[in-house]
Amino acid sequence: MKAISKIIIISVLALMTLMLFNAFLHTPSIDKNPTPINFTIDEQRAINHLSKSIEFKTISNQNASSKDLKEFLDFIDWIKISYKLVVENTSLEMFNQTLLFRWEGKDSNLQPILLTGHYDVVPVIPGTENKWQEPPFSGKIDSGYIWGRGALDDKSGVIGILEAVTYLMEEGFQPERTVYLSFGHDEEIGGVNGAALVAKHLADREIQLEWSLDEGSFLLGGFIPNVDKLVAAINVAEKGSVTLQVVGKAEGGHSSMPTSQSAVGHLSKALAKLEDNRMSGELEGLSLQMFDEMSRHMPFIYKIAFANRWLFGGLIDSYLAKIPATNAMIRTTTAPTMLSASIKTNVLPIEAVGTVNFRIHPRNSVEDVFDHVRELVESDDVEIREMYYSGRPASEVSSWESSGYKVIESSVREIYGDVVVAPGLMIAGSDSRHYGKVADDAYRFNPFPLSNEEFAGFHGTNERIETDAFIKGIKTYIRIIEVGASK
């Protein structure tokens, strides 16, 4: 008995020693930050330009007929006037109201790169205008912020890129490789008449980009639990999407004589089953790479868990699944969003319809979602219908070992210093779904730091960007272009 106890004690001590040893080795992959770089730019001009750009109500409504074309054309005219140096030193092609600038490089043998953003914005929810601290299209500048729709999504990106290119041109910089700048007018409704046409234009001319950089994640503070540094997740992929209708079916009739099984009842049980049995999610591939790097910056107790995933993997997956933001990074998500049933309070519906949106992780396909839903809830009383013709699969996963990724990563570190940089997964969509077809690697990242509170303005109320954050982002764009356009 004593021998067995001794074996158990030795085994436990050996296990603890191994766990601690692994945790001590679980340190940041880059120990030293590069030498800081700074650029002296015309800050007031940049701030004023972003402010002015917000005043244009370039709203993409889901109903295309309600588009105010004049606002888009006025914005384009303003761009041409405000950025004359860019216009003079590039060639410009238009795809509807999407602008494609080509800045010719000195070496035609080098693959081009693309920096892109979109200037269309989502509507402000009618009736919520009085909830804004500043009018949503005022572009108000105060002591700390630039306010208005588009300040984050994505006029700050568009103006930031144009200011960066203007600075480089004023400094006499000449790119070695050709640089494309594309600014979309319909990203918020799919980019089919803008970015998709640009991508086709490049493909038709057999132009294959080395890499592209689009909107995506920001430098976020407080976003990842237990990481007290800014986190720059350079998104190397984006999730796909498919929307299904779950339809509960039953006999209709008068509500005074309800049947024992109603269409609403069948639907509610089906939706509850879908929410209680989500598609599986775990740390692997891209998600694993992302959290592996971030966990190296966590307190030691968390390093023990992440450095010993062979033992704590299930616990980690369960913890991440409880937080909406991290849950979305590790699985295909299930989101019931709309309901409809009877046309009158005393009429039993023949059909009750629930609309469910799935955001597809790169490990899954559109077919996987269909199979999951049908196997789980389809029956004689529940029908599954596809709301649209077809879903959109997740994008290809770009390399985080490529020269393009390293250019973006080093530029962020040179401007911001001690930050966490890791490959990430974009849980929404972007125009990179189109540009990625003509790029070896497609990245999605906005180099502006945001707090959780500021991030809440993204597609929401009181959208704004801190002026200092905007200026730092421009400097990051300058460095990305300066290095990325060189050999």
Secondary structure by P-SEA (a helix, b strand, c coil): caaaaaaaaaaaaaaaaaaaaaaaaccccccccccbbbbbcaaaaaaaaaaaaaaccccccccccccaaaaaaaaaaaaaaacaaaaaabbbbbcccbbbbbbccccccbbbbbbbcccbbbbcccccccccccccccccccccccccccccccaaaaaaaaaaaaaaaaaccccccbbbbbbbccccccccccaaaaaaaaaaacccccccccccccccccccccccccccccccbbbbbbbbbbbbbbbbccccccccccaaaaaaaaaaaaaaccccccccaaaaaaaaaaaccccaaaaaaaacccccaaaaaaaaaacaaaaaacccccccccccccccccccccbbbbbbbbbccccccaaaaaaaaaaccccccbbbbcccccccccccccccccaaaaaaaaaaaaaccbbbbbbbbcccccccccccccccbbbbbbcccccccccccccccbbbbbaaaaaaaaaaaaaaaaccccc
